[in-house]
């Protein structure tokens, strides 16, 4: 991977698909993390985006277990 490739932001079509996701099914903690995921993806931070996505999965599993 080229050094400059890591800083490229997502394309407009991918950002549109991400921002169109309905967060109504998420709990309060997952919703905040999702907003951070959108911001990190828009900023071209792939490692942060992966970590946040994995964290959202874990948080959703725990939030659903408490319902």
C-alpha positions as CSV (number, residue, x, y, z in Angstrom):
1,X,0.0,0.0,0.0
2,X,1.3,3.4,-0.9
3,X,1.8,5.8,2.0
4,X,-0.7,8.4,0.6
5,X,-3.4,5.8,0.0
6,X,-4.2,5.6,3.7
7,X,-5.3,9.2,3.9
8,X,-7.8,9.0,1.0
9,X,-11.3,9.7,2.1
10,X,-14.2,7.5,1.0
11,X,-16.0,8.3,-2.3
12,X,-19.1,10.3,-2.2
13,X,-21.3,7.3,-3.1
14,X,-19.9,5.2,-0.2
15,X,-20.4,8.1,2.2
16,X,-24.0,8.4,1.0
17,X,-24.6,4.7,1.6
18,X,-23.1,5.0,5.1
19,X,-25.0,8.2,6.0
20,X,-28.3,6.6,4.8
21,X,-28.1,3.9,7.5
22,X,-31.1,4.1,9.9
23,X,-29.7,4.3,13.4
24,X,-33.1,3.9,15.0
25,X,-32.4,0.3,15.7
26,X,-29.2,1.1,17.6
27,X,-29.0,1.8,21.3
28,X,-27.7,5.1,22.7
29,X,-24.1,3.9,23.0
30,X,-23.9,2.3,19.5
31,X,-25.5,5.4,18.0
32,X,-22.7,7.6,19.3
33,X,-20.1,5.2,18.1
34,X,-21.8,5.1,14.7
35,X,-21.5,8.9,14.4
36,X,-17.8,8.6,15.2
37,X,-17.5,5.9,12.5
38,X,-19.0,8.2,9.9
39,X,-16.6,11.0,10.9
40,X,-13.5,8.7,10.8
41,X,-14.6,7.2,7.5
42,X,-15.1,10.7,6.0
43,X,-11.7,11.7,7.3
44,X,-10.0,8.8,5.6
45,X,-8.9,7.0,8.8
46,X,-9.2,3.3,7.9
47,X,-7.8,1.8,11.1
48,X,-10.1,3.9,13.3
49,X,-13.0,3.0,11.1
50,X,-12.3,-0.7,11.5
51,X,-11.9,-0.5,15.2
52,X,-15.1,1.5,15.6
53,X,-17.1,-0.9,13.4
54,X,-15.9,-3.8,15.5
55,X,-16.7,-1.9,18.7
56,X,-20.2,-1.2,17.4
57,X,-20.8,-4.9,16.8
58,X,-19.7,-5.6,20.4
59,X,-21.8,-2.8,21.9
60,X,-24.9,-3.8,19.9
61,X,-24.6,-7.4,21.1
62,X,-24.4,-6.3,24.7
63,X,-27.2,-3.7,24.4
64,X,-29.5,-6.3,22.9
65,X,-28.6,-8.7,25.7
66,X,-29.8,-6.3,28.3
67,X,-33.2,-5.5,26.7
